[in-house]
Amino acid sequence: MHGACQSYYEGLMMAGANFASSPARILIDFMDPLVVAEKVATTKEEQFVTIKDLEEELRDGQRGVSGTGARGKKKVLLV
């Protein structure tokens, strides 16, 4: 997740970000990047998180945050 309210969304995505803020150039909620980070961090690593998975949890949906997606980071250890 990269960017802030006045970031150049397209440039961040071309530079390799998997999620970036404000494709619609609007003021985003300060919690939106945290929602994205929490979802990616708590999703099992064999699953892929897309913006569709997050859209309902974001104040402005895909207008505030968008992206291509990311593989989850949670590791499940079998003991």
C-alpha positions as CSV (number, residue, x, y, z in Angstrom):
1,M,0.0,0.0,0.0
2,H,1.5,3.3,-1.1
3,G,0.5,6.9,-1.4
4,A,-1.6,9.5,0.3
5,C,-4.5,11.7,-0.7
6,Q,-2.6,13.7,-3.2
7,S,-0.4,11.0,-4.6
8,Y,-0.1,10.2,-8.3
9,Y,-2.0,6.8,-8.2
10,E,-1.0,5.8,-11.7
11,G,2.7,6.5,-11.1
12,L,2.7,4.5,-7.9
13,M,1.1,1.5,-9.6
14,M,3.6,1.7,-12.5
15,A,6.4,1.8,-10.0
16,G,5.3,-1.6,-8.6
17,A,2.8,-0.9,-5.8
18,N,0.1,-3.6,-5.4
19,F,-2.3,-1.1,-3.7
20,A,-2.3,2.7,-3.8
21,S,-4.5,5.4,-2.5
22,S,-6.8,7.9,-4.1
23,P,-7.2,6.8,-7.8
24,A,-10.2,9.3,-7.8
25,R,-8.1,12.1,-6.3
26,I,-10.3,12.3,-3.2
27,L,-9.5,12.7,0.5
28,I,-9.3,9.2,1.9
29,D,-10.1,8.0,5.4
30,F,-6.9,7.6,7.5
31,M,-8.0,4.1,8.4
32,D,-8.2,2.8,4.8
33,P,-4.5,2.0,4.4
34,L,-4.6,0.2,7.7
35,V,-7.6,-1.9,6.6
36,V,-5.6,-3.0,3.5
37,A,-2.5,-3.8,5.5
38,E,-4.5,-5.7,8.1
39,K,-6.3,-7.8,5.5
40,V,-3.1,-8.7,3.7
41,A,-1.3,-9.5,6.9
42,T,-4.0,-11.8,8.3
43,T,-4.8,-13.6,5.0
44,K,-3.1,-17.0,4.6
45,E,-0.1,-16.9,2.2
46,E,-1.7,-19.3,-0.3
47,Q,-4.7,-16.9,-0.8
48,F,-4.7,-13.7,-2.9
49,V,-6.3,-10.5,-1.6
50,T,-8.0,-8.3,-4.3
51,I,-9.7,-4.9,-4.0
52,K,-13.0,-6.7,-4.3
53,D,-12.3,-8.4,-0.9
54,L,-11.7,-5.0,0.7
55,E,-14.2,-2.8,-1.0
56,E,-17.0,-3.0,1.6
57,E,-14.6,-2.2,4.4
58,L,-13.2,1.0,2.8
59,R,-15.1,4.3,3.3
60,D,-15.0,5.2,-0.4
61,G,-14.4,1.8,-1.9
62,Q,-12.3,1.7,-5.0
63,R,-12.5,5.5,-5.4
64,G,-10.3,5.8,-2.2
65,V,-8.0,2.8,-2.6
66,S,-7.5,0.5,-5.5
67,G,-4.9,-1.9,-6.9
68,T,-4.1,-5.2,-8.4
69,G,-3.9,-7.4,-5.3
70,A,-1.5,-9.1,-3.0
71,R,-0.7,-12.6,-1.7
72,G,-1.6,-13.0,1.9
73,K,1.3,-12.9,4.4
74,K,0.0,-15.1,7.3
75,K,2.0,-18.3,7.7
76,V,0.3,-21.4,9.1
77,L,2.7,-23.7,10.8
78,L,1.8,-27.4,11.1
79,V,3.3,-28.9,14.2
